[in-house]
């Protein structure tokens, strides 16, 4: 048995302060407390290994019951991490004069802990990883992802778990190829879209989502079409696509479309910095649209206003063969800018 050593006073003080001298499990004020070594090693006094518990909850870490230990290391870590956030948030709220943040209730955590113990007993490592991810504990999530990956998981599980971990680069290419081939053959476009999302292939994810929605609408599966259309919107895949266009046009030296990409990303400070960085070239090329943005970025109100009024005086109505009325600007210099469907 390892002989207990004394916790350094500075560490002990920090642990008690962060937990407000209150048990992180039952969170009952005023109860006598002890500092618990989470890994069971009484000489490991790292901050990550210590938690404040009352005597009753500390006793539960020693007991064995239906689901192994009633309070095992993983569960205590979850309680500890959440409680530290609650305490810090309450202190910040008190300073700012706002309502205190309540965090996760003891009852909610007790239910989560019980669920986790059931999953551990059944060795459902993938589901454990999902639960810890939902609870915001990346360290425990990754612990059970590693265990799940050692238990000969399916190709889909490998992709899902690595994506959950935020490490798609660790997914073997043969695994990805097999999944994509199966889903393509089955024309399972919605799941293919999610696979492409997991491996961060944004373009093919958008294509697959669109195919899924079109297929569902053609077969009168309106709910399914609406569901995946909503999912596509929530993913905001336009963001990585605009990032790609910015990088492309910036590399090619196309100022306007690089700037427009930054605008659509709503990166306002970056867009302004981009314009100012290219001030000399914009002045040389005299492109009216870029000049207007330059004057706006420089705060040159007079020249910006002058350009706005000049543009208003050059608008001309046109009627195409189809009868559709459009408006265009009559420019002094022909623009070399590529047309992107009037965006």
RODO-2510 file (C-alpha; in nm, 4 decimals, decimal comma):
residues 343
     n   res          X          Y          Z
     1     x     0,0000     0,0000     0,0000
     2     x     0,1369     0,3401    -0,1012
     3     x     0,2115     0,5638     0,1957
     4     x     0,0157     0,8891     0,1958
     5     x     0,2180     1,2083     0,1644
     6     x     0,1195     1,5631     0,2523
     7     x    -0,0548     1,7730    -0,0121
     8     x     0,1457     2,0946    -0,0658
     9     x    -0,0314     2,3843     0,1120
    10     x    -0,0490     2,5964    -0,2058
    11     x    -0,2158     2,3123    -0,3992
    12     x    -0,4540     2,2415    -0,1137
    13     x    -0,5531     2,6078    -0,0935
    14     x    -0,6137     2,6279    -0,4682
    15     x    -0,8320     2,3150    -0,4723
    16     x    -1,0430     2,4386    -0,1809
    17     x    -1,0790     2,7865    -0,3332
    18     x    -1,1840     2,6593    -0,6756
    19     x    -1,4494     2,4374    -0,5129
    20     x    -1,5605     2,7030    -0,2635
    21     x    -1,4795     2,4542     0,0175
    22     x    -1,7869     2,2578    -0,0910
    23     x    -1,8258     1,8960    -0,1999
    24     x    -1,8333     1,8833    -0,5800
    25     x    -2,0787     1,5886    -0,5791
    26     x    -2,3603     1,6697    -0,3347
    27     x    -2,2743     2,0428    -0,3310
    28     x    -2,4188     2,0844     0,0167
    29     x    -2,2793     2,3987     0,1851
    30     x    -2,1244     2,3706     0,5295
    31     x    -2,0455     1,9974     0,5325
    32     x    -1,6953     1,8935     0,6478
    33     x    -1,4761     1,8276     0,3456
    34     x    -1,1800     1,6107     0,2446
    35     x    -0,9496     1,6292    -0,0548
    36     x    -0,9836     1,3143    -0,2595
    37     x    -0,7136     1,1641    -0,4822
    38     x    -0,9081     1,0678    -0,7944
    39     x    -0,6699     0,7994    -0,9190
    40     x    -0,6368     0,6438    -0,5735
    41     x    -0,2683     0,7330    -0,5477
    42     x    -0,2224     0,9330    -0,2229
    43     x     0,1116     1,0707    -0,3457
    44     x    -0,0195     1,2167    -0,6727
    45     x    -0,0936     1,5742    -0,5727
    46     x    -0,1420     1,7258    -0,9174
    47     x    -0,4361     1,9642    -0,9437
    48     x    -0,5968     1,7384    -1,2067
    49     x    -0,5981     1,4483    -0,9607
    50     x    -0,7640     1,6227    -0,6666
    51     x    -1,1282     1,6891    -0,5832
    52     x    -1,3111     1,8264    -0,2819
    53     x    -1,5618     1,5772    -0,1354
    54     x    -1,7629     1,5609     0,1843
    55     x    -1,7122     1,2536     0,4040
    56     x    -2,0316     1,0868     0,2822
    57     x    -1,9421     1,1212    -0,0865
    58     x    -1,5811     1,0268    -0,0166
    59     x    -1,7043     0,7016     0,1385
    60     x    -1,8953     0,6260    -0,1843
    61     x    -1,5659     0,6213    -0,3757
    62     x    -1,4585     0,3280    -0,1601
    63     x    -1,7734     0,1166    -0,1909
    64     x    -1,8504    -0,1462    -0,4505
    65     x    -2,2058    -0,2105    -0,5580
    66     x    -2,4170    -0,3183    -0,8525
    67     x    -2,2289    -0,0937    -1,0898
    68     x    -1,8765    -0,1357    -0,9593
    69     x    -1,7717     0,1713    -0,7562
    70     x    -2,0569     0,4045    -0,6750
    71     x    -1,8350     0,7038    -0,7473
    72     x    -1,5451     0,6039    -0,9688
    73     x    -1,2649     0,8245    -1,0986
    74     x    -1,4398     0,9263    -1,4206
    75     x    -1,7583     1,0304    -1,2442
    76     x    -1,5756     1,2272    -0,9741
    77     x    -1,3795     1,4068    -1,2473
    78     x    -1,7042     1,5045    -1,4193
    79     x    -1,8565     1,6384    -1,0989
    80     x    -1,5340     1,8223    -1,0102
    81     x    -1,4952     1,9906    -1,3506
    82     x    -1,8574     2,1020    -1,3637
    83     x    -1,8521     2,2335    -1,0065
    84     x    -1,5407     2,4424    -1,0677
    85     x    -1,7186     2,6091    -1,3623
    86     x    -2,0298     2,6706    -1,1505
    87     x    -1,8289     2,8281    -0,8674
    88     x    -1,6266     3,0489    -1,1043
    89     x    -1,9423     3,1588    -1,2877
    90     x    -2,1197     3,2450    -0,9647
    91     x    -1,8258     3,4554    -0,8515
    92     x    -1,8140     3,6376    -1,1842
    93     x    -2,1894     3,6959    -1,1721
    94     x    -2,1637     3,8357    -0,8197
    95     x    -1,8927     4,0781    -0,9277
    96     x    -2,0978     4,1921    -1,2272
    97     x    -2,4203     4,2102    -1,0281
    98     x    -2,5946     3,9555    -1,2480
    99     x    -2,7942     3,6434    -1,1681
   100     x    -2,5760     3,3509    -1,0653
   101     x    -2,5165     3,0643    -1,3055
   102     x    -2,6653     2,7449    -1,1659
   103     x    -2,4821     2,4944    -1,3890
   104     x    -2,5862     2,1324    -1,3996
   105     x    -2,8031     2,0295    -1,1055
   106     x    -2,6992     1,7535    -0,8681
   107     x    -2,9997     1,5476    -0,9788
   108     x    -2,9006     1,5767    -1,3448
   109     x    -2,5454     1,4759    -1,2669
   110     x    -2,6605     1,1860    -1,0525
   111     x    -2,8689     1,0569    -1,3456
   112     x    -2,5755     1,1024    -1,5838
   113     x    -2,3425     0,9220    -1,3435
   114     x    -2,5826     0,6295    -1,3105
   115     x    -2,6170     0,6055    -1,6886
   116     x    -2,2386     0,6110    -1,7284
   117     x    -2,1962     0,3286    -1,4786
   118     x    -2,4440     0,1130    -1,6737
   119     x    -2,2556     0,1786    -1,9971
   120     x    -1,9224     0,0952    -1,8290
   121     x    -2,0611    -0,2282    -1,6897
   122     x    -2,1693    -0,3245    -2,0422
   123     x    -1,8406    -0,1978    -2,1918
   124     x    -2,0235     0,0266    -2,4370
   125     x    -1,7174     0,2395    -2,4996
   126     x    -1,8508     0,4216    -2,8050
   127     x    -2,1624     0,5340    -2,6186
   128     x    -1,9485     0,6342    -2,3214
   129     x    -1,7416     0,8525    -2,5522
   130     x    -2,0602     1,0149    -2,6821
   131     x    -2,1875     1,0816    -2,3307
   132     x    -1,8607     1,2359    -2,2130
   133     x    -1,8529     1,4477    -2,5289
   134     x    -2,2048     1,5687    -2,4510
   135     x    -2,0970     1,6486    -2,0951
   136     x    -1,8008     1,8473    -2,2258
   137     x    -1,5170     1,6322    -2,0935
   138     x    -1,2741     1,5824    -2,3820
   139     x    -1,0186     1,3831    -2,1795
   140     x    -1,2682     1,1146    -2,0796
   141     x    -1,4243     1,1180    -2,4247
   142     x    -1,0860     1,0444    -2,5809
   143     x    -1,0137     0,7731    -2,3233
   144     x    -1,3206     0,5775    -2,4292
   145     x    -1,2696     0,6490    -2,7982
   146     x    -0,9302     0,4781    -2,7668
   147     x    -1,0936     0,1795    -2,5954
   148     x    -1,3700     0,1637    -2,8566
   149     x    -1,1197     0,1691    -3,1410
   150     x    -0,9372    -0,1277    -2,9872
   151     x    -1,2520    -0,3426    -2,9916
   152     x    -1,2692    -0,4002    -3,3691
   153     x    -1,5385    -0,1401    -3,4482
   154     x    -1,7243    -0,1098    -3,7783
   155     x    -1,6061     0,1298    -4,0476
   156     x    -1,8906     0,3686    -3,9653
   157     x    -1,7947     0,3665    -3,5961
   158     x    -1,4323     0,4481    -3,6771
   159     x    -1,5376     0,7489    -3,8860
   160     x    -1,7918     0,8672    -3,6302
   161     x    -1,5564     0,8416    -3,3323
   162     x    -1,2642     1,0143    -3,5013
   163     x    -1,4973     1,2898    -3,6217
   164     x    -1,6367     1,3244    -3,2671
   165     x    -1,2794     1,3638    -3,1494
   166     x    -1,2107     1,6264    -3,4145
   167     x    -0,9346     1,4164    -3,5733
   168     x    -1,0601     1,3072    -3,9179
   169     x    -0,7007     1,2859    -4,0383
   170     x    -0,6642     0,9703    -3,8293
   171     x    -0,9372     0,7871    -4,0228
   172     x    -0,7734     0,5244    -4,2496
   173     x    -0,8320     0,6062    -4,6181
   174     x    -0,9471     0,2517    -4,6949
   175     x    -1,2186     0,2830    -4,4306
   176     x    -1,3473     0,6056    -4,5859
   177     x    -1,3368     0,4568    -4,9367
   178     x    -1,5393     0,1516    -4,8347
   179     x    -1,8101     0,3583    -4,6667
   180     x    -1,8395     0,6037    -4,9556
   181     x    -1,8597     0,3215    -5,2102
   182     x    -2,1368     0,1454    -5,0155
   183     x    -2,3390     0,4614    -4,9650
   184     x    -2,2988     0,5693    -5,3283
   185     x    -2,4100     0,2293    -5,4541
   186     x    -2,7172     0,2427    -5,2307
   187     x    -2,7831     0,6066    -5,3281
   188     x    -2,8016     0,6824    -4,9570
   189     x    -2,7277     1,0497    -5,0144
   190     x    -2,8162     1,1807    -4,6684
   191     x    -2,5776     0,9433    -4,4923
   192     x    -2,3145     1,0009    -4,7591
   193     x    -2,3438     1,3730    -4,6879
   194     x    -2,2731     1,3050    -4,3212
   195     x    -1,9769     1,0856    -4,4085
   196     x    -1,8306     1,3660    -4,6186
   197     x    -1,8915     1,6029    -4,3274
   198     x    -1,7041     1,3711    -4,0925
   199     x    -1,3991     1,3715    -4,3209
   200     x    -1,4393     1,7456    -4,3912
   201     x    -1,5011     1,7150    -4,7628
   202     x    -1,7323     2,0170    -4,7718
   203     x    -1,8053     2,0272    -5,1452
   204     x    -1,9141     1,6658    -5,1705
   205     x    -2,1151     1,7046    -4,8497
   206     x    -2,3158     1,9864    -5,0107
   207     x    -2,3625     1,7867    -5,3322
   208     x    -2,4865     1,4842    -5,1374
   209     x    -2,7241     1,6889    -4,9228
   210     x    -2,8729     1,8441    -5,2361
   211     x    -2,9137     1,5031    -5,3996
   212     x    -3,0845     1,3758    -5,0848
   213     x    -3,3314     1,6664    -5,0759
   214     x    -3,4098     1,6379    -5,4483
   215     x    -3,4587     1,2612    -5,4220
   216     x    -3,6943     1,2989    -5,1253
   217     x    -3,9002     1,5688    -5,2960
   218     x    -3,9310     1,3617    -5,6113
   219     x    -4,0637     1,0728    -5,4020
   220     x    -4,2972     1,2996    -5,1990
   221     x    -4,0936     1,2442    -4,8819
   222     x    -4,1433     1,6078    -4,7880
   223     x    -4,0618     1,5724    -4,4169
   224     x    -3,7329     1,3996    -4,4955
   225     x    -3,6479     1,6636    -4,7550
   226     x    -3,7218     1,9416    -4,5074
   227     x    -3,5246     1,7657    -4,2339
   228     x    -3,2042     1,7350    -4,4377
   229     x    -3,2477     2,0804    -4,5869
   230     x    -3,2624     2,2145    -4,2311
   231     x    -2,9591     2,0060    -4,1360
   232     x    -2,7675     2,1449    -4,4332
   233     x    -2,8524     2,4984    -4,3238
   234     x    -2,7449     2,4346    -3,9648
   235     x    -2,4085     2,3019    -4,0797
   236     x    -2,3292     2,6399    -4,2410
   237     x    -2,1225     2,4757    -4,5119
   238     x    -2,1090     2,8058    -4,6965
   239     x    -1,8417     2,9129    -4,4459
   240     x    -1,5662     2,6648    -4,5472
   241     x    -1,6612     2,7187    -4,9125
   242     x    -1,6200     3,0955    -4,8822
   243     x    -1,2894     3,0365    -4,7019
   244     x    -1,1806     2,8279    -4,9990
   245     x    -1,2820     3,0978    -5,2482
   246     x    -1,0985     3,3623    -5,0470
   247     x    -0,7790     3,1588    -5,0515
   248     x    -0,8220     3,0875    -5,4245
   249     x    -0,8837     3,4471    -5,5331
   250     x    -0,6275     3,5912    -5,2944
   251     x    -0,3662     3,3568    -5,4462
   252     x    -0,4764     3,4489    -5,7992
   253     x    -0,4638     3,8191    -5,7156
   254     x    -0,8340     3,8789    -5,7863
   255     x    -0,8998     4,1548    -5,5342
   256     x    -1,2739     4,1913    -5,5812
   257     x    -1,3733     3,8280    -5,5337
   258     x    -1,1265     3,7794    -5,2520
   259     x    -1,2832     4,0813    -5,0827
   260     x    -1,6370     3,9566    -5,1534
   261     x    -1,5498     3,6223    -4,9946
   262     x    -1,4378     3,8011    -4,6785
   263     x    -1,7589     4,0018    -4,6811
   264     x    -1,9743     3,6900    -4,7051
   265     x    -1,7768     3,5331    -4,4205
   266     x    -1,8618     3,8489    -4,2233
   267     x    -1,4953     3,8908    -4,1389
   268     x    -1,5281     4,2688    -4,1296
   269     x    -1,1918     4,3555    -3,9765
   270     x    -1,0118     4,1137    -4,2104
   271     x    -1,1948     4,2610    -4,5130
   272     x    -1,0988     4,6148    -4,4130
   273     x    -0,7369     4,5112    -4,3524
   274     x    -0,7326     4,3362    -4,6925
   275     x    -0,8482     4,6536    -4,8691
   276     x    -0,5951     4,8734    -4,6885
   277     x    -0,3189     4,6219    -4,7572
   278     x    -0,3904     4,6496    -5,1291
   279     x    -0,4405     5,0277    -5,1349
   280     x    -0,1654     5,0972    -5,3887
   281     x    -0,2944     4,8430    -5,6399
   282     x    -0,6543     4,9603    -5,6016
   283     x    -0,5488     5,3186    -5,6719
   284     x    -0,3576     5,2036    -5,9788
   285     x    -0,6376     4,9913    -6,1244
   286     x    -0,9135     5,2455    -6,0507
   287     x    -1,1804     4,9784    -6,0185
   288     x    -1,4848     5,1746    -5,8953
   289     x    -1,6136     4,9049    -5,6623
   290     x    -1,2785     4,8488    -5,4946
   291     x    -1,2144     5,2244    -5,4771
   292     x    -1,5432     5,2683    -5,2940
   293     x    -1,4421     5,0018    -5,0413
   294     x    -1,1008     5,1641    -5,0033
   295     x    -1,2491     5,5039    -4,9257
   296     x    -1,4887     5,3451    -4,6784
   297     x    -1,2027     5,1629    -4,5055
   298     x    -0,9977     5,4836    -4,4840
   299     x    -1,2929     5,6835    -4,3558
   300     x    -1,2724     5,9200    -4,6536
   301     x    -1,6385     6,0293    -4,6424
   302     x    -1,6115     6,2919    -4,9175
   303     x    -1,4632     6,0616    -5,1807
   304     x    -1,6927     5,7726    -5,0792
   305     x    -1,9992     5,9993    -5,1151
   306     x    -1,8747     6,1253    -5,4511
   307     x    -1,8468     5,7696    -5,5827
   308     x    -2,1919     5,6758    -5,4542
   309     x    -2,3511     5,9720    -5,6308
   310     x    -2,1548     5,9061    -5,9500
   311     x    -2,2705     5,5440    -5,9506
   312     x    -2,6328     5,6510    -5,9033
   313     x    -2,6084     5,8719    -6,2112
   314     x    -2,4807     5,5869    -6,4323
   315     x    -2,7503     5,3253    -6,3588
   316     x    -2,9335     5,2236    -6,6736
   317     x    -3,2355     5,0002    -6,7141
   318     x    -3,2153     4,7139    -6,9647
   319     x    -3,4813     4,4753    -7,0867
   320     x    -3,3601     4,1350    -7,2039
   321     x    -3,5117     3,9035    -7,4643
   322     x    -3,7090     3,7222    -7,1944
   323     x    -3,8665     4,0485    -7,0855
   324     x    -3,6808     4,0550    -6,7534
   325     x    -3,5755     4,4044    -6,6509
   326     x    -3,2202     4,4369    -6,5155
   327     x    -3,0036     4,7287    -6,4157
   328     x    -2,6404     4,7846    -6,4981
   329     x    -2,3771     5,0484    -6,4470
   330     x    -2,2222     5,2329    -6,7402
   331     x    -1,8542     5,2368    -6,6452
   332     x    -1,5824     5,4597    -6,7840
   333     x    -1,3484     5,1612    -6,7991
   334     x    -1,4508     4,8070    -6,8957
   335     x    -1,4262     4,5760    -6,5952
   336     x    -1,1998     4,2716    -6,6153
   337     x    -1,3901     4,1140    -6,3315
   338     x    -1,5390     3,7684    -6,3810
   339     x    -1,9173     3,7488    -6,3740
   340     x    -2,0517     3,5360    -6,0884
   341     x    -2,4236     3,5516    -6,1543
   342     x    -2,4632     3,9124    -6,0434
   343     x    -2,3594     3,8479    -5,6829
***
